[in-house]
Amino acid sequence: MAQLTLDKKGDTISILDLRKISSMVDFFIIITATGETHARALADVVRKKLRDKGIRNWHLEGYSYGHWILLDYVDVVVHIFMEEERKYYGIESLWGDAPMEKIV
């Protein structure tokens, strides 16, 4: 999923491994988008590629607003943020105990 968004110019991609600290989700993938249209395009490419493999998201939030789009695939949750919202909510710092991989 991270590679899909990298191909669409997703910026500052982080993968948080939550398996040892959360029983609800295994991974967060956090991506910065450059604008609302870009955020929706990133969400669309993830949803389409996974849907083509028979994987559907369980829940979708924030698509119409575009500043924080959440794609919930149960074990993996994808957060697509505008830069300002990503800084404000600071998910990486909230889950600071989680091992994190940055994709560039």
Biopython code that builds the backbone (N, CA, C, O; Angstrom):
import numpy as np
from Bio.PDB.StructureBuilder import StructureBuilder

atoms = [
    (1, "MET", "N", (0.823, -1.197, 0.000)),
    (1, "MET", "CA", (0.000, 0.000, 0.000)),
    (1, "MET", "C", (0.861, 1.252, 0.000)),
    (1, "MET", "O", (0.559, 2.227, -0.688)),
    (2, "ALA", "N", (1.931, 1.215, 0.774)),
    (2, "ALA", "CA", (2.813, 2.381, 0.827)),
    (2, "ALA", "C", (3.410, 2.654, -0.548)),
    (2, "ALA", "O", (3.502, 3.808, -0.967)),
    (3, "GLN", "N", (3.817, 1.593, -1.254)),
    (3, "GLN", "CA", (4.411, 1.761, -2.577)),
    (3, "GLN", "C", (3.406, 2.357, -3.561)),
    (3, "GLN", "O", (3.775, 3.178, -4.400)),
    (4, "LEU", "N", (2.155, 1.956, -3.466)),
    (4, "LEU", "CA", (1.114, 2.515, -4.344)),
    (4, "LEU", "C", (1.031, 4.025, -4.195)),
    (4, "LEU", "O", (0.936, 4.752, -5.184)),
    (5, "THR", "N", (1.067, 4.490, -2.954)),
    (5, "THR", "CA", (0.947, 5.929, -2.723)),
    (5, "THR", "C", (2.232, 6.652, -3.081)),
    (5, "THR", "O", (2.195, 7.815, -3.484)),
    (6, "LEU", "N", (3.360, 5.989, -2.942)),
    (6, "LEU", "CA", (4.632, 6.586, -3.348)),
    (6, "LEU", "C", (4.624, 6.827, -4.857)),
    (6, "LEU", "O", (5.103, 7.858, -5.329)),
    (7, "ASP", "N", (4.081, 5.878, -5.603)),
    (7, "ASP", "CA", (3.980, 6.022, -7.057)),
    (7, "ASP", "C", (3.082, 7.191, -7.452)),
    (7, "ASP", "O", (3.251, 7.764, -8.528)),
    (8, "LYS", "N", (2.134, 7.548, -6.596)),
    (8, "LYS", "CA", (1.229, 8.684, -6.848)),
    (8, "LYS", "C", (1.699, 9.949, -6.141)),
    (8, "LYS", "O", (0.915, 10.874, -5.928)),
    (9, "LYS", "N", (2.956, 9.988, -5.783)),
    (9, "LYS", "CA", (3.585, 11.165, -5.163)),
    (9, "LYS", "C", (3.115, 11.426, -3.741)),
    (9, "LYS", "O", (3.098, 12.569, -3.286)),
    (10, "GLY", "N", (2.728, 10.350, -3.032)),
    (10, "GLY", "CA", (2.467, 10.503, -1.603)),
    (10, "GLY", "C", (3.762, 10.914, -0.917)),
    (10, "GLY", "O", (4.834, 10.427, -1.278)),
    (11, "ASP", "N", (3.678, 11.790, 0.054)),
    (11, "ASP", "CA", (4.872, 12.350, 0.680)),
    (11, "ASP", "C", (4.948, 11.911, 2.141)),
    (11, "ASP", "O", (3.927, 11.649, 2.777)),
    (12, "THR", "N", (6.165, 11.836, 2.660)),
    (12, "THR", "CA", (6.416, 11.526, 4.064)),
    (12, "THR", "C", (5.571, 10.328, 4.499)),
    (12, "THR", "O", (4.661, 10.456, 5.319)),
    (13, "ILE", "N", (5.884, 9.180, 3.941)),
    (13, "ILE", "CA", (5.143, 7.960, 4.237)),
    (13, "ILE", "C", (5.796, 7.259, 5.420)),
    (13, "ILE", "O", (6.997, 6.987, 5.411)),
    (14, "SER", "N", (4.993, 6.971, 6.435)),
    (14, "SER", "CA", (5.471, 6.253, 7.618)),
    (14, "SER", "C", (4.618, 5.014, 7.815)),
    (14, "SER", "O", (3.404, 5.038, 7.615)),
    (15, "ILE", "N", (5.274, 3.930, 8.209)),
    (15, "ILE", "CA", (4.570, 2.699, 8.555)),
    (15, "ILE", "C", (4.856, 2.415, 10.018)),
    (15, "ILE", "O", (6.009, 2.231, 10.409)),
    (16, "LEU", "N", (3.810, 2.381, 10.822)),
    (16, "LEU", "CA", (3.942, 2.083, 12.246)),
    (16, "LEU", "C", (3.514, 0.644, 12.479)),
    (16, "LEU", "O", (2.419, 0.241, 12.087)),
    (17, "ASP", "N", (4.382, -0.126, 13.119)),
    (17, "ASP", "CA", (4.102, -1.519, 13.448)),
    (17, "ASP", "C", (3.505, -1.562, 14.852)),
    (17, "ASP", "O", (4.215, -1.393, 15.843)),
    (18, "LEU", "N", (2.216, -1.786, 14.925)),
    (18, "LEU", "CA", (1.492, -1.737, 16.199)),
    (18, "LEU", "C", (1.196, -3.119, 16.769)),
    (18, "LEU", "O", (0.479, -3.232, 17.764)),
    (19, "ARG", "N", (1.731, -4.160, 16.163)),
    (19, "ARG", "CA", (1.366, -5.523, 16.567)),
    (19, "ARG", "C", (1.648, -5.822, 18.035)),
    (19, "ARG", "O", (0.901, -6.574, 18.661)),
    (20, "LYS", "N", (2.702, -5.253, 18.590)),
    (20, "LYS", "CA", (3.048, -5.549, 19.987)),
    (20, "LYS", "C", (2.387, -4.613, 20.988)),
    (20, "LYS", "O", (2.472, -4.833, 22.196)),
    (21, "ILE", "N", (1.723, -3.559, 20.489)),
    (21, "ILE", "CA", (1.139, -2.598, 21.436)),
    (21, "ILE", "C", (-0.357, -2.357, 21.236)),
    (21, "ILE", "O", (-0.962, -1.585, 21.979)),
    (22, "SER", "N", (-0.957, -3.009, 20.238)),
    (22, "SER", "CA", (-2.393, -2.839, 20.003)),
    (22, "SER", "C", (-3.017, -4.175, 19.616)),
    (22, "SER", "O", (-2.457, -4.922, 18.814)),
    (23, "SER", "N", (-4.150, -4.463, 20.176)),
    (23, "SER", "CA", (-4.873, -5.679, 19.794)),
    (23, "SER", "C", (-5.903, -5.388, 18.698)),
    (23, "SER", "O", (-6.558, -6.303, 18.199)),
    (24, "MET", "N", (-6.043, -4.119, 18.330)),
    (24, "MET", "CA", (-7.080, -3.733, 17.368)),
    (24, "MET", "C", (-6.576, -3.592, 15.935)),
    (24, "MET", "O", (-7.341, -3.781, 14.990)),
    (25, "VAL", "N", (-5.311, -3.267, 15.767)),
    (25, "VAL", "CA", (-4.772, -3.017, 14.431)),
    (25, "VAL", "C", (-3.298, -3.422, 14.424)),
    (25, "VAL", "O", (-2.608, -3.295, 15.436)),
    (26, "ASP", "N", (-2.823, -3.909, 13.275)),
    (26, "ASP", "CA", (-1.426, -4.316, 13.161)),
    (26, "ASP", "C", (-0.525, -3.191, 12.662)),
    (26, "ASP", "O", (0.587, -3.013, 13.159)),
    (27, "PHE", "N", (-1.004, -2.436, 11.685)),
    (27, "PHE", "CA", (-0.173, -1.395, 11.083)),
    (27, "PHE", "C", (-0.986, -0.139, 10.808)),
    (27, "PHE", "O", (-2.167, -0.209, 10.468)),
    (28, "PHE", "N", (-0.339, 1.006, 10.959)),
    (28, "PHE", "CA", (-0.818, 2.281, 10.438)),
    (28, "PHE", "C", (0.114, 2.653, 9.296)),
    (28, "PHE", "O", (1.334, 2.561, 9.430)),
    (29, "ILE", "N", (-0.450, 3.067, 8.191)),
    (29, "ILE", "CA", (0.325, 3.681, 7.118)),
    (29, "ILE", "C", (-0.130, 5.129, 7.072)),
    (29, "ILE", "O", (-1.314, 5.413, 6.891)),
    (30, "ILE", "N", (0.820, 6.045, 7.238)),
    (30, "ILE", "CA", (0.504, 7.472, 7.324)),
    (30, "ILE", "C", (1.177, 8.179, 6.157)),
    (30, "ILE", "O", (2.381, 8.044, 5.941)),
    (31, "ILE", "N", (0.384, 8.933, 5.410)),
    (31, "ILE", "CA", (0.855, 9.573, 4.182)),
    (31, "ILE", "C", (0.443, 11.034, 4.193)),
    (31, "ILE", "O", (-0.643, 11.376, 4.659)),
    (32, "THR", "N", (1.314, 11.896, 3.677)),
    (32, "THR", "CA", (0.981, 13.306, 3.518)),
    (32, "THR", "C", (0.620, 13.573, 2.060)),
    (32, "THR", "O", (1.339, 13.169, 1.146)),
    (33, "ALA", "N", (-0.503, 14.259, 1.858)),
    (33, "ALA", "CA", (-0.954, 14.665, 0.526)),
    (33, "ALA", "C", (-0.728, 16.166, 0.364)),
    (33, "ALA", "O", (-0.681, 16.906, 1.347)),
    (34, "THR", "N", (-0.590, 16.603, -0.876)),
    (34, "THR", "CA", (-0.322, 18.016, -1.146)),
    (34, "THR", "C", (-1.589, 18.857, -1.274)),
    (34, "THR", "O", (-1.514, 20.085, -1.294)),
    (35, "GLY", "N", (-2.731, 18.221, -1.361)),
    (35, "GLY", "CA", (-3.999, 18.941, -1.480)),
    (35, "GLY", "C", (-5.152, 17.958, -1.357)),
    (35, "GLY", "O", (-4.945, 16.745, -1.317)),
    (36, "GLU", "N", (-6.362, 18.487, -1.298)),
    (36, "GLU", "CA", (-7.543, 17.635, -1.142)),
    (36, "GLU", "C", (-7.711, 16.678, -2.321)),
    (36, "GLU", "O", (-8.010, 15.499, -2.130)),
    (37, "THR", "N", (-7.519, 17.185, -3.536)),
    (37, "THR", "CA", (-7.642, 16.340, -4.724)),
    (37, "THR", "C", (-6.587, 15.250, -4.705)),
    (37, "THR", "O", (-6.869, 14.101, -5.046)),
    (38, "HIS", "N", (-5.379, 15.604, -4.309)),
    (38, "HIS", "CA", (-4.295, 14.630, -4.206)),
    (38, "HIS", "C", (-4.624, 13.574, -3.155)),
    (38, "HIS", "O", (-4.377, 12.388, -3.374)),
    (39, "ALA", "N", (-5.171, 13.986, -2.027)),
    (39, "ALA", "CA", (-5.541, 13.040, -0.964)),
    (39, "ALA", "C", (-6.571, 12.036, -1.483)),
    (39, "ALA", "O", (-6.451, 10.835, -1.242)),
    (40, "ARG", "N", (-7.570, 12.531, -2.187)),
    (40, "ARG", "CA", (-8.592, 11.637, -2.734)),
    (40, "ARG", "C", (-7.999, 10.705, -3.795)),
    (40, "ARG", "O", (-8.377, 9.536, -3.872)),
    (41, "ALA", "N", (-7.073, 11.214, -4.611)),
    (41, "ALA", "CA", (-6.424, 10.374, -5.625)),
    (41, "ALA", "C", (-5.611, 9.262, -4.962)),
    (41, "ALA", "O", (-5.614, 8.125, -5.436)),
    (42, "LEU", "N", (-4.916, 9.585, -3.868)),
    (42, "LEU", "CA", (-4.167, 8.561, -3.135)),
    (42, "LEU", "C", (-5.116, 7.507, -2.571)),
    (42, "LEU", "O", (-4.849, 6.309, -2.671)),
    (43, "ALA", "N", (-6.217, 7.952, -1.982)),
    (43, "ALA", "CA", (-7.204, 7.009, -1.442)),
    (43, "ALA", "C", (-7.788, 6.149, -2.560)),
    (43, "ALA", "O", (-7.969, 4.944, -2.388)),
    (44, "ASP", "N", (-8.078, 6.756, -3.688)),
    (44, "ASP", "CA", (-8.655, 6.019, -4.819)),
    (44, "ASP", "C", (-7.722, 4.929, -5.319)),
    (44, "ASP", "O", (-8.168, 3.816, -5.599)),
    (45, "VAL", "N", (-6.432, 5.232, -5.436)),
    (45, "VAL", "CA", (-5.497, 4.237, -5.961)),
    (45, "VAL", "C", (-5.343, 3.072, -4.982)),
    (45, "VAL", "O", (-5.261, 1.920, -5.409)),
    (46, "VAL", "N", (-5.302, 3.349, -3.697)),
    (46, "VAL", "CA", (-5.212, 2.268, -2.710)),
    (46, "VAL", "C", (-6.469, 1.403, -2.781)),
    (46, "VAL", "O", (-6.380, 0.177, -2.846)),
    (47, "ARG", "N", (-7.628, 2.037, -2.768)),
    (47, "ARG", "CA", (-8.888, 1.283, -2.794)),
    (47, "ARG", "C", (-9.013, 0.443, -4.066)),
    (47, "ARG", "O", (-9.427, -0.715, -4.005)),
    (48, "LYS", "N", (-8.658, 1.021, -5.219)),
    (48, "LYS", "CA", (-8.791, 0.292, -6.482)),
    (48, "LYS", "C", (-7.847, -0.895, -6.546)),
    (48, "LYS", "O", (-8.262, -2.003, -6.887)),
    (49, "LYS", "N", (-6.577, -0.674, -6.220)),
    (49, "LYS", "CA", (-5.596, -1.762, -6.310)),
    (49, "LYS", "C", (-5.949, -2.902, -5.361)),
    (49, "LYS", "O", (-5.818, -4.072, -5.722)),
    (50, "LEU", "N", (-6.393, -2.573, -4.156)),
    (50, "LEU", "CA", (-6.758, -3.626, -3.211)),
    (50, "LEU", "C", (-8.075, -4.292, -3.601)),
    (50, "LEU", "O", (-8.226, -5.504, -3.449)),
    (51, "ARG", "N", (-9.018, -3.514, -4.096)),
    (51, "ARG", "CA", (-10.293, -4.077, -4.558)),
    (51, "ARG", "C", (-10.048, -5.055, -5.713)),
    (51, "ARG", "O", (-10.704, -6.093, -5.803)),
    (52, "ASP", "N", (-9.087, -4.712, -6.607)),
    (52, "ASP", "CA", (-8.737, -5.608, -7.712)),
    (52, "ASP", "C", (-8.197, -6.943, -7.202)),
    (52, "ASP", "O", (-8.257, -7.949, -7.909)),
    (53, "LYS", "N", (-7.670, -6.953, -5.978)),
    (53, "LYS", "CA", (-7.158, -8.186, -5.362)),
    (53, "LYS", "C", (-8.194, -8.828, -4.440)),
    (53, "LYS", "O", (-7.887, -9.770, -3.710)),
    (54, "GLY", "N", (-9.422, -8.311, -4.480)),
    (54, "GLY", "CA", (-10.492, -8.869, -3.674)),
    (54, "GLY", "C", (-10.521, -8.370, -2.237)),
    (54, "GLY", "O", (-11.212, -8.946, -1.397)),
    (55, "ILE", "N", (-9.781, -7.309, -1.946)),
    (55, "ILE", "CA", (-9.724, -6.754, -0.591)),
    (55, "ILE", "C", (-10.492, -5.436, -0.580)),
    (55, "ILE", "O", (-10.159, -4.503, -1.311)),
    (56, "ARG", "N", (-11.511, -5.375, 0.247)),
    (56, "ARG", "CA", (-12.322, -4.154, 0.352)),
    (56, "ARG", "C", (-12.104, -3.512, 1.714)),
    (56, "ARG", "O", (-11.926, -4.193, 2.724)),
    (57, "ASN", "N", (-12.124, -2.186, 1.716)),
    (57, "ASN", "CA", (-11.979, -1.495, 2.999)),
    (57, "ASN", "C", (-13.246, -1.690, 3.827)),
    (57, "ASN", "O", (-14.362, -1.698, 3.309)),
    (58, "TRP", "N", (-13.031, -1.845, 5.131)),
    (58, "TRP", "CA", (-14.134, -2.034, 6.055)),
    (58, "TRP", "C", (-14.826, -0.704, 6.333)),
    (58, "TRP", "O", (-16.041, -0.655, 6.529)),
    (59, "HIS", "N", (-14.048, 0.367, 6.348)),
    (59, "HIS", "CA", (-14.609, 1.680, 6.663)),
    (59, "HIS", "C", (-13.802, 2.768, 5.955)),
    (59, "HIS", "O", (-12.599, 2.621, 5.738)),
    (60, "LEU", "N", (-14.469, 3.844, 5.603)),
    (60, "LEU", "CA", (-13.854, 5.003, 4.950)),
    (60, "LEU", "C", (-14.375, 6.255, 5.638)),
    (60, "LEU", "O", (-15.582, 6.422, 5.811)),
    (61, "GLU", "N", (-13.463, 7.127, 6.027)),
    (61, "GLU", "CA", (-13.836, 8.398, 6.677)),
    (61, "GLU", "C", (-13.112, 9.552, 5.995)),
    (61, "GLU", "O", (-11.979, 9.390, 5.542)),
    (62, "GLY", "N", (-13.743, 10.697, 5.918)),
    (62, "GLY", "CA", (-13.098, 11.935, 5.511)),
    (62, "GLY", "C", (-12.875, 12.149, 4.033)),
    (62, "GLY", "O", (-12.223, 13.118, 3.646)),
    (63, "TYR", "N", (-13.402, 11.265, 3.190)),
    (63, "TYR", "CA", (-13.141, 11.359, 1.758)),
    (63, "TYR", "C", (-13.663, 12.662, 1.164)),
    (63, "TYR", "O", (-12.958, 13.301, 0.383)),
    (64, "SER", "N", (-14.859, 13.065, 1.509)),
    (64, "SER", "CA", (-15.426, 14.279, 0.911)),
    (64, "SER", "C", (-14.701, 15.533, 1.388)),
    (64, "SER", "O", (-14.577, 16.501, 0.637)),
    (65, "TYR", "N", (-14.228, 15.523, 2.618)),
    (65, "TYR", "CA", (-13.509, 16.676, 3.171)),
    (65, "TYR", "C", (-12.074, 16.722, 2.640)),
    (65, "TYR", "O", (-11.593, 17.783, 2.242)),
    (66, "GLY", "N", (-11.396, 15.582, 2.633)),
    (66, "GLY", "CA", (-10.085, 15.473, 2.010)),
    (66, "GLY", "C", (-8.888, 15.891, 2.834)),
    (66, "GLY", "O", (-7.759, 15.765, 2.361)),
    (67, "HIS", "N", (-9.084, 16.383, 4.045)),
    (67, "HIS", "CA", (-7.937, 16.812, 4.853)),
    (67, "HIS", "C", (-7.353, 15.668, 5.676)),
    (67, "HIS", "O", (-6.165, 15.679, 5.999)),
    (68, "TRP", "N", (-8.174, 14.692, 6.012)),
    (68, "TRP", "CA", (-7.728, 13.475, 6.688)),
    (68, "TRP", "C", (-8.642, 12.365, 6.214)),
    (68, "TRP", "O", (-9.804, 12.289, 6.611)),
    (69, "ILE", "N", (-8.114, 11.514, 5.370)),
    (69, "ILE", "CA", (-8.878, 10.374, 4.872)),
    (69, "ILE", "C", (-8.368, 9.131, 5.584)),
    (69, "ILE", "O", (-7.165, 8.875, 5.637)),
    (70, "LEU", "N", (-9.299, 8.368, 6.127)),
    (70, "LEU", "CA", (-8.960, 7.146, 6.828)),
    (70, "LEU", "C", (-9.551, 5.970, 6.063)),
    (70, "LEU", "O", (-10.755, 5.920, 5.809)),
    (71, "LEU", "N", (-8.692, 5.028, 5.701)),
    (71, "LEU", "CA", (-9.112, 3.784, 5.049)),
    (71, "LEU", "C", (-8.837, 2.651, 6.030)),
    (71, "LEU", "O", (-7.682, 2.374, 6.353)),
    (72, "ASP", "N", (-9.875, 2.007, 6.495)),
    (72, "ASP", "CA", (-9.730, 0.953, 7.497)),
    (72, "ASP", "C", (-9.851, -0.408, 6.825)),
    (72, "ASP", "O", (-10.908, -0.769, 6.308)),
    (73, "TYR", "N", (-8.753, -1.157, 6.841)),
    (73, "TYR", "CA", (-8.724, -2.516, 6.312)),
    (73, "TYR", "C", (-8.598, -3.529, 7.449)),
    (73, "TYR", "O", (-8.060, -4.617, 7.248)),
    (74, "VAL", "N", (-9.075, -3.191, 8.608)),
    (74, "VAL", "CA", (-9.089, -3.966, 9.845)),
    (74, "VAL", "C", (-7.676, -4.125, 10.408)),
    (74, "VAL", "O", (-7.363, -3.509, 11.426)),
    (75, "ASP", "N", (-6.816, -4.925, 9.785)),
    (75, "ASP", "CA", (-5.453, -5.112, 10.297)),
    (75, "ASP", "C", (-4.526, -3.960, 9.924)),
    (75, "ASP", "O", (-3.511, -3.731, 10.583)),
    (76, "VAL", "N", (-4.878, -3.248, 8.878)),
    (76, "VAL", "CA", (-4.085, -2.109, 8.406)),
    (76, "VAL", "C", (-5.017, -0.908, 8.258)),
    (76, "VAL", "O", (-6.083, -1.010, 7.652)),
    (77, "VAL", "N", (-4.607, 0.220, 8.812)),
    (77, "VAL", "CA", (-5.365, 1.462, 8.662)),
    (77, "VAL", "C", (-4.468, 2.470, 7.952)),
    (77, "VAL", "O", (-3.345, 2.732, 8.383)),
    (78, "VAL", "N", (-4.975, 3.026, 6.865)),
    (78, "VAL", "CA", (-4.241, 4.015, 6.086)),
    (78, "VAL", "C", (-4.793, 5.394, 6.436)),
    (78, "VAL", "O", (-5.995, 5.638, 6.333)),
    (79, "HIS", "N", (-3.901, 6.290, 6.851)),
    (79, "HIS", "CA", (-4.257, 7.676, 7.156)),
    (79, "HIS", "C", (-3.617, 8.554, 6.083)),
    (79, "HIS", "O", (-2.397, 8.538, 5.917)),
    (80, "ILE", "N", (-4.419, 9.309, 5.363)),
    (80, "ILE", "CA", (-3.908, 10.247, 4.362)),
    (80, "ILE", "C", (-4.247, 11.644, 4.863)),
    (80, "ILE", "O", (-5.415, 12.018, 4.968)),
    (81, "PHE", "N", (-3.207, 12.400, 5.168)),
    (81, "PHE", "CA", (-3.359, 13.714, 5.785)),
    (81, "PHE", "C", (-2.871, 14.829, 4.874)),
    (81, "PHE", "O", (-1.961, 14.636, 4.068)),
    (82, "MET", "N", (-3.481, 15.986, 5.011)),
    (82, "MET", "CA", (-2.854, 17.218, 4.559)),
    (82, "MET", "C", (-1.771, 17.512, 5.602)),
    (82, "MET", "O", (-1.893, 17.088, 6.751)),
    (83, "GLU", "N", (-0.725, 18.224, 5.217)),
    (83, "GLU", "CA", (0.414, 18.438, 6.114)),
    (83, "GLU", "C", (0.013, 19.072, 7.449)),
    (83, "GLU", "O", (0.482, 18.643, 8.504)),
    (84, "GLU", "N", (-0.836, 20.072, 7.410)),
    (84, "GLU", "CA", (-1.235, 20.771, 8.637)),
    (84, "GLU", "C", (-1.961, 19.835, 9.610)),
    (84, "GLU", "O", (-1.705, 19.868, 10.813)),
    (85, "GLU", "N", (-2.864, 19.005, 9.087)),
    (85, "GLU", "CA", (-3.593, 18.068, 9.939)),
    (85, "GLU", "C", (-2.665, 16.996, 10.493)),
    (85, "GLU", "O", (-2.802, 16.582, 11.644)),
    (86, "ARG", "N", (-1.725, 16.552, 9.675)),
    (86, "ARG", "CA", (-0.786, 15.530, 10.159)),
    (86, "ARG", "C", (0.019, 16.061, 11.339)),
    (86, "ARG", "O", (0.210, 15.359, 12.331)),
    (87, "LYS", "N", (0.487, 17.294, 11.230)),
    (87, "LYS", "CA", (1.230, 17.896, 12.345)),
    (87, "LYS", "C", (0.336, 18.075, 13.563)),
    (87, "LYS", "O", (0.759, 17.800, 14.687)),
    (88, "TYR", "N", (-0.891, 18.531, 13.355)),
    (88, "TYR", "CA", (-1.806, 18.810, 14.461)),
    (88, "TYR", "C", (-2.135, 17.538, 15.252)),
    (88, "TYR", "O", (-2.071, 17.535, 16.481)),
    (89, "TYR", "N", (-2.486, 16.461, 14.545)),
    (89, "TYR", "CA", (-2.901, 15.239, 15.233)),
    (89, "TYR", "C", (-1.722, 14.405, 15.726)),
    (89, "TYR", "O", (-1.870, 13.670, 16.703)),
    (90, "GLY", "N", (-0.576, 14.493, 15.095)),
    (90, "GLY", "CA", (0.639, 13.845, 15.577)),
    (90, "GLY", "C", (0.504, 12.366, 15.898)),
    (90, "GLY", "O", (0.916, 11.920, 16.969)),
    (91, "ILE", "N", (-0.068, 11.611, 14.983)),
    (91, "ILE", "CA", (-0.288, 10.186, 15.239)),
    (91, "ILE", "C", (1.015, 9.460, 15.550)),
    (91, "ILE", "O", (1.043, 8.585, 16.416)),
    (92, "GLU", "N", (2.089, 9.810, 14.858)),
    (92, "GLU", "CA", (3.365, 9.143, 15.132)),
    (92, "GLU", "C", (3.787, 9.322, 16.583)),
    (92, "GLU", "O", (4.302, 8.388, 17.197)),
    (93, "SER", "N", (3.574, 10.510, 17.137)),
    (93, "SER", "CA", (3.970, 10.729, 18.533)),
    (93, "SER", "C", (2.998, 10.058, 19.506)),
    (93, "SER", "O", (3.407, 9.639, 20.589)),
    (94, "LEU", "N", (1.719, 9.951, 19.137)),
    (94, "LEU", "CA", (0.756, 9.250, 19.988)),
    (94, "LEU", "C", (1.113, 7.773, 20.129)),
    (94, "LEU", "O", (0.891, 7.168, 21.178)),
    (95, "TRP", "N", (1.661, 7.209, 19.076)),
    (95, "TRP", "CA", (2.069, 5.810, 19.061)),
    (95, "TRP", "C", (3.595, 5.722, 19.067)),
    (95, "TRP", "O", (4.178, 4.915, 18.343)),
    (96, "GLY", "N", (4.232, 6.546, 19.879)),
    (96, "GLY", "CA", (5.690, 6.651, 19.909)),
    (96, "GLY", "C", (6.421, 5.377, 20.270)),
    (96, "GLY", "O", (7.604, 5.242, 19.957)),
    (97, "ASP", "N", (5.747, 4.430, 20.926)),
    (97, "ASP", "CA", (6.384, 3.159, 21.282)),
    (97, "ASP", "C", (6.438, 2.190, 20.109)),
    (97, "ASP", "O", (7.119, 1.167, 20.182)),
    (98, "ALA", "N", (5.738, 2.496, 19.044)),
    (98, "ALA", "CA", (5.674, 1.589, 17.891)),
    (98, "ALA", "C", (6.915, 1.743, 17.015)),
    (98, "ALA", "O", (7.349, 2.862, 16.741)),
    (99, "PRO", "N", (7.485, 0.617, 16.575)),
    (99, "PRO", "CA", (8.554, 0.708, 15.577)),
    (99, "PRO", "C", (8.006, 1.391, 14.321)),
    (99, "PRO", "O", (6.875, 1.136, 13.906)),
    (100, "MET", "N", (8.823, 2.259, 13.725)),
    (100, "MET", "CA", (8.359, 3.023, 12.569)),
    (100, "MET", "C", (9.374, 2.925, 11.441)),
    (100, "MET", "O", (10.584, 2.997, 11.653)),
    (101, "GLU", "N", (8.843, 2.760, 10.238)),
    (101, "GLU", "CA", (9.666, 2.764, 9.033)),
    (101, "GLU", "C", (9.212, 3.927, 8.168)),
    (101, "GLU", "O", (8.019, 4.094, 7.914)),
    (102, "LYS", "N", (10.165, 4.731, 7.717)),
    (102, "LYS", "CA", (9.848, 5.838, 6.806)),
    (102, "LYS", "C", (10.200, 5.405, 5.392)),
    (102, "LYS", "O", (11.261, 4.829, 5.150)),
    (103, "ILE", "N", (9.298, 5.691, 4.464)),
    (103, "ILE", "CA", (9.491, 5.369, 3.054)),
    (103, "ILE", "C", (9.747, 6.676, 2.311)),
    (103, "ILE", "O", (8.977, 7.629, 2.430)),
    (104, "VAL", "N", (10.826, 6.711, 1.552)),
    (104, "VAL", "CA", (11.135, 7.912, 0.766)),
    (104, "VAL", "C", (11.385, 7.549, -0.672)),
    (104, "VAL", "O", (11.661, 8.425, -1.491)),
]
sb = StructureBuilder()
sb.init_structure("model")
sb.init_model(0)
sb.init_chain("A")
sb.init_seg("    ")
for serial, (resi, resn, name, xyz) in enumerate(atoms, 1):
    if name == "N":
        sb.init_residue(resn, " ", resi, " ")
    sb.init_atom(name, np.array(xyz, "f"), 0.0, 1.0, " ", f" {name:<3s}", serial, name[0])
structure = sb.get_structure()
